[in-house]
């Protein structure tokens, strides 16, 4: 990116213009590639956009059957409860899985002169965010019918999403880099995510975890993120601001570290692929 | 004036990992971190320096593995040199991996946008140039069909059309001028000339030495990562071609037994037979218009050259070459090859046959030789080359001077 900037500097435009045109370019690149990924996913399937909805819906059906009928957890509005947790979680999980291969599966783009490789993990995380956004209206309808209301606190949802975006992206940078060096990172990530799924309150409530494990349990950032989604969507209250602030700071720091690691190894990608 | 490209003493090494280097985390963990280091280093580029003035077109020639592509990628700041410095003035455009952004399931239109932004255009710029791009590729009728329904040629044309509608100050081209049919190639060359006229600096990698002499202002010849020559294309290319002949001589095994060609002549290594013998010409037949073996044909009649070959291992994309030379002075009257015709051979193994039919051979009356050869895929050296082994007598109208004797007719319309 720095390189591209100095190139344009030579043409004789002011620094502000350069930054602006670079920003426009990166936005266009992000938009076109995200659009491509989404189009490709839906063109090759019969039901199109419906898949964004069908997948979580089927999973929801399983949860409702298991934890309302077979062994009830005693959570009110369980459908909306599990659905909100699931959407947040699948965004995280799909992004992680796909971002791990973001570099290895785009060999030809990495080898293009001038292509900003750092955008690839951003594309993966954004594409999966789009899937969440497609499903969001359904979730809102669901919540409205089961609780009879929609809370104003929903308006703060974008903030939590931004937080999750930063957190996911920072991890995505690290995993994408690791996978270039060790190709079985992908499998490892798969196993680890499955584990993390059960340690995240997706289909149960964090309060059900016994007190003596809570310290350890709370170390998982997704615990707080899923909780924040539910606070805003279902319970109509603001999430714990201190925790959110801390998470935001930690995620931003992690993003800088992840990005650095990525850029540091960037020149090696070409050779390793 | 500032140079557009300044390369100062760059070196680039690649690690050649030993085959037991752990490719996965599992292996690395099982064996500890000992096996992680690279076992061997090889230099793709070694202390390379040159500078190029703006608006020049420079051809880079060299055999496979000489470091051409590495040099081009480093200029495009893909990867970093281990030592040295590259200064590039201006926006870089690249004609390489043209169809890399394409997705087969998307339509041509969608792919133009994706590919356009990948090539460095903003969405608006693509929108503005869209019609021009499609017209250049000549795909107006197909632009809303999925790219998977396109032929390879069509895909390449579209890729090229997008790439060429960017506005670079420096253009890097890697072996892509052989895109599509002749008319399209001509269009591409025209376009590249326009770039040059606008002051765009161009670096072109080519196996085709004649392309370099034809279009470039300068040529750089690379061998094993070092610059062996940089200067006027004719001179650099000449040296390269001579070097190639040396390479063939060096590789020719001296122990090859003398064999007798079907025409009765002996094949003697380094006299009339050259090459590494990894792939051999095991038989050559010259056939006349009836398809019968002939040592003599009439001028203007067709000639078919049948070449039988045998290989010891798999040979990737060899080039078959046939030329007709005048026997008394060795003048090359006619020369062609599978590569010159844009015919890419697959990887060959075992035995086989290839034939060339020349529809009319309008050569002047006289004695000739048909020289036959098989070359390495980049003309680096010959596998087997039979020189002045297969004689051919051509009977044509006598009394003409010169090389060719086409059908002719005098008509007189003056007053008597």
Boltz contact constraints between the chains, C-beta under 6 A:
constraints:
  - contact:
      token1: [A, 3]
      token2: [B, 77]
      max_distance: 6.0
  - contact:
      token1: [A, 7]
      token2: [B, 91]
      max_distance: 6.0
  - contact:
      token1: [A, 10]
      token2: [B, 89]
      max_distance: 6.0
  - contact:
      token1: [A, 10]
      token2: [B, 90]
      max_distance: 6.0
  - contact:
      token1: [A, 24]
      token2: [B, 122]
      max_distance: 6.0
  - contact:
      token1: [A, 25]
      token2: [B, 122]
      max_distance: 6.0
  - contact:
      token1: [A, 28]
      token2: [B, 117]
      max_distance: 6.0
  - contact:
      token1: [A, 28]
      token2: [B, 122]
      max_distance: 6.0
  - contact:
      token1: [A, 28]
      token2: [B, 123]
      max_distance: 6.0
  - contact:
      token1: [A, 29]
      token2: [B, 117]
      max_distance: 6.0
  - contact:
      token1: [A, 32]
      token2: [B, 113]
      max_distance: 6.0
  - contact:
      token1: [A, 32]
      token2: [B, 114]
      max_distance: 6.0
  - contact:
      token1: [A, 32]
      token2: [B, 117]
      max_distance: 6.0
  - contact:
      token1: [A, 36]
      token2: [B, 114]
      max_distance: 6.0
  - contact:
      token1: [A, 40]
      token2: [B, 103]
      max_distance: 6.0
  - contact:
      token1: [A, 40]
      token2: [B, 105]
      max_distance: 6.0
  - contact:
      token1: [A, 43]
      token2: [B, 105]
      max_distance: 6.0
  - contact:
      token1: [A, 44]
      token2: [B, 105]
      max_distance: 6.0
  - contact:
      token1: [A, 108]
      token2: [B, 97]
      max_distance: 6.0
  - contact:
      token1: [A, 108]
      token2: [B, 100]
      max_distance: 6.0
  - contact:
      token1: [A, 111]
      token2: [B, 78]
      max_distance: 6.0
  - contact:
      token1: [A, 113]
      token2: [B, 76]
      max_distance: 6.0
  - contact:
      token1: [A, 113]
      token2: [B, 78]
      max_distance: 6.0
  - contact:
      token1: [A, 113]
      token2: [B, 92]
      max_distance: 6.0
  - contact:
      token1: [A, 113]
      token2: [B, 94]
      max_distance: 6.0
  - contact:
      token1: [A, 114]
      token2: [B, 92]
      max_distance: 6.0
  - contact:
      token1: [A, 114]
      token2: [B, 120]
      max_distance: 6.0
  - contact:
      token1: [A, 182]
      token2: [B, 24]
      max_distance: 6.0
  - contact:
      token1: [A, 182]
      token2: [B, 25]
      max_distance: 6.0
  - contact:
      token1: [A, 183]
      token2: [B, 24]
      max_distance: 6.0
  - contact:
      token1: [A, 184]
      token2: [B, 24]
      max_distance: 6.0
  - contact:
      token1: [A, 184]
      token2: [B, 25]
      max_distance: 6.0
  - contact:
      token1: [A, 184]
      token2: [B, 26]
      max_distance: 6.0
  - contact:
      token1: [A, 267]
      token2: [B, 79]
      max_distance: 6.0
  - contact:
      token1: [A, 267]
      token2: [B, 80]
      max_distance: 6.0
  - contact:
      token1: [A, 270]
      token2: [B, 78]
      max_distance: 6.0
  - contact:
      token1: [A, 270]
      token2: [B, 79]
      max_distance: 6.0
  - contact:
      token1: [A, 271]
      token2: [B, 14]
      max_distance: 6.0
